[in-house]
Amino acid sequence: MKEIEQAFHEHTILQEIIARHEGHMFSLRGWLLAIIGGLLAAYYTENILIHVSMLAIALLLVTLMFLYVELQHMNVVEAVGERVVELEKTIVASRDPNNQSGTGWYDGPKVCEACREGANRHWPKTGKMTFVLNQPFYFMVIAVILFATLWLPPKQECTTPAVKTVQMPQK
C-alpha cells in the first residue's frame, strides 16, 4: 500500500473515532437533561419529600459527574483532532512539487498513540474548538440549576388547594 493510501486510511479511521466520541457526548447531554428534568419534577411531586438544598446538591453533583465523563470523551476528540491536523499537513507537504523527500514522509499510523494521549489527559486544552463549543451547554445547565434552586417558588406554595364543589340550586 502506498504511503498516501496509508495516510488517507488513517485519516478515515481518525474521523470515525471523532464522530463516535461526539455521538457519545451528544447522548450524555440528552441523559443529563432528562435527569435534571426528572429531579425538578420529583421536587414538585407531593409524595416525594426532598428539601430544596438537597435538590441543589443533587443537581450540581449530577451535572459535575456528567461533565467529568464528557471531558474524557472531549480529551480523546481533541487529541485525535490534533493528529488529523498533523496528518493533513504532512499530506499537503508530500504533494508539494518542490518536496524532494519522495518516499518515507508518512510517519504513521498513529491512531492508538493519539487515542492514548487523549485518554491520559486530565483536562482539555483551553481554547481548542471542542472545549469552546461545549462551554455554552454547561453554562446553560448551570443557569437552569441556579434558576431552579434560587428563584422557583418553594414546594409548599405550588401545591394546589383542594377545590370546593359548589352545587347550583335546582329549579
Legacy VTK file of the C-alpha trace (Angstrom):
# vtk DataFile Version 3.0
C-alpha trace
ASCII
DATASET POLYDATA
POINTS 171 float
0.000 0.000 0.000
1.394 3.405 -0.957
2.131 5.980 1.715
-0.637 8.302 0.514
-3.180 5.474 0.724
-1.992 4.628 4.234
-2.269 8.269 5.244
-5.801 8.556 3.868
-6.774 5.281 5.569
-5.515 6.597 8.916
-7.331 9.878 8.286
-10.598 7.981 7.746
-10.145 5.979 10.949
-9.421 9.146 12.926
-12.535 10.847 11.573
-14.638 7.820 12.585
-13.208 7.968 16.117
-14.101 11.653 16.362
-17.646 11.019 15.115
-18.155 8.153 17.557
-16.995 10.133 20.592
-19.011 13.198 19.608
-22.052 10.914 19.374
-21.355 9.693 22.908
-21.110 13.292 24.105
-24.450 14.130 22.479
-26.084 11.130 24.191
-24.604 12.136 27.547
-26.135 15.587 27.219
-29.541 14.112 26.490
-29.328 11.915 29.564
-28.167 14.865 31.680
-31.145 16.959 30.625
-33.527 14.054 31.285
-32.135 13.528 34.793
-32.266 17.251 35.598
-35.875 17.376 34.406
-36.709 14.287 36.464
-35.165 15.741 39.608
-37.061 19.007 39.164
-40.317 17.124 38.558
-39.675 14.954 41.617
-39.199 18.059 43.750
-42.693 19.302 42.955
-44.347 15.924 43.396
-46.340 15.738 46.614
-45.459 12.172 47.604
-41.675 12.665 47.251
-40.145 14.609 50.104
-36.985 16.457 49.166
-35.619 19.728 50.515
-34.516 22.464 48.121
-30.909 22.282 49.382
-30.866 18.529 48.689
-32.217 19.249 45.209
-29.482 21.816 44.570
-26.760 19.416 45.734
-28.184 16.564 43.665
-28.413 18.734 40.541
-24.877 20.007 40.995
-23.409 16.547 41.623
-25.190 15.014 38.639
-24.001 17.841 36.392
-20.402 17.524 37.608
-20.420 13.760 37.071
-21.709 14.156 33.517
-19.216 16.961 32.860
-16.358 14.718 34.016
-17.427 11.860 31.742
-17.902 14.223 28.804
-14.462 15.752 29.411
-12.932 12.312 28.955
-14.556 12.000 25.536
-13.596 15.598 24.753
-9.929 14.870 25.505
-9.892 11.958 23.067
-11.600 14.056 20.377
-9.036 16.840 20.823
-6.033 14.513 20.731
-7.319 12.688 17.660
-8.142 16.031 16.050
-4.565 17.175 16.641
-3.322 14.041 14.877
-5.678 14.750 11.968
-4.241 18.266 11.606
-0.689 16.902 11.731
-1.532 14.213 9.178
-3.199 16.679 6.814
-0.171 18.981 6.933
2.072 16.022 6.125
-0.115 15.015 3.176
-0.072 18.565 1.819
3.707 18.786 2.208
4.156 15.475 0.377
2.185 16.794 -2.600
4.384 19.893 -2.943
6.309 19.650 -6.234
9.372 21.202 -4.554
9.384 18.431 -1.944
12.409 16.263 -2.557
11.535 13.607 0.024
9.703 11.227 -2.335
9.105 8.281 -0.017
9.278 7.903 3.726
7.282 11.033 4.517
4.391 9.184 6.225
5.079 8.707 9.950
2.015 6.642 10.830
-0.256 5.050 11.554
-0.553 6.668 14.970
-4.199 6.072 15.778
-3.531 4.275 19.063
-0.989 6.878 20.186
-3.441 9.719 19.554
-6.237 7.942 21.454
-3.909 7.077 24.337
-2.746 10.679 24.588
-6.354 11.861 24.823
-7.253 9.228 27.396
-4.320 10.279 29.591
-5.235 13.970 29.631
-6.966 15.270 32.724
-8.368 18.479 31.275
-8.979 19.621 27.688
-6.687 22.243 26.252
-8.183 25.679 26.762
-9.033 27.456 23.557
-9.373 24.297 21.469
-12.514 24.064 19.358
-14.156 21.140 21.176
-13.818 22.752 24.597
-15.015 26.160 23.370
-18.058 24.657 21.642
-19.113 22.691 24.736
-18.908 25.526 27.262
-22.264 27.186 26.371
-24.171 23.949 27.003
-22.849 23.612 30.549
-23.304 27.340 31.225
-26.976 26.906 30.315
-27.297 23.817 32.530
-25.765 25.719 35.461
-28.115 28.651 34.763
-31.114 26.281 34.878
-29.877 24.804 38.162
-29.404 28.257 39.689
-32.815 29.371 38.480
-34.484 26.217 39.776
-32.886 26.332 43.204
-32.890 30.084 43.862
-35.918 31.601 42.152
-38.564 28.939 41.737
-41.249 29.028 44.395
-40.963 26.614 47.310
-42.796 23.342 47.058
-45.442 24.359 49.595
-46.531 27.381 47.547
-47.044 25.288 44.423
-49.481 22.769 45.828
-52.980 23.335 44.630
-55.580 23.786 47.340
-58.498 21.439 47.451
-61.228 22.639 45.151
-64.628 23.061 46.757
-67.534 21.940 44.716
-70.469 24.242 44.799
-73.804 22.887 43.827
-76.080 25.067 41.871
-79.630 25.392 43.126
-82.041 23.296 41.228
-85.028 24.938 39.546
LINES 1 172
171 0 1 2 3 4 5 6 7 8 9 10 11 12 13 14 15 16 17 18 19 20 21 22 23 24 25 26 27 28 29 30 31 32 33 34 35 36 37 38 39 40 41 42 43 44 45 46 47 48 49 50 51 52 53 54 55 56 57 58 59 60 61 62 63 64 65 66 67 68 69 70 71 72 73 74 75 76 77 78 79 80 81 82 83 84 85 86 87 88 89 90 91 92 93 94 95 96 97 98 99 100 101 102 103 104 105 106 107 108 109 110 111 112 113 114 115 116 117 118 119 120 121 122 123 124 125 126 127 128 129 130 131 132 133 134 135 136 137 138 139 140 141 142 143 144 145 146 147 148 149 150 151 152 153 154 155 156 157 158 159 160 161 162 163 164 165 166 167 168 169 170
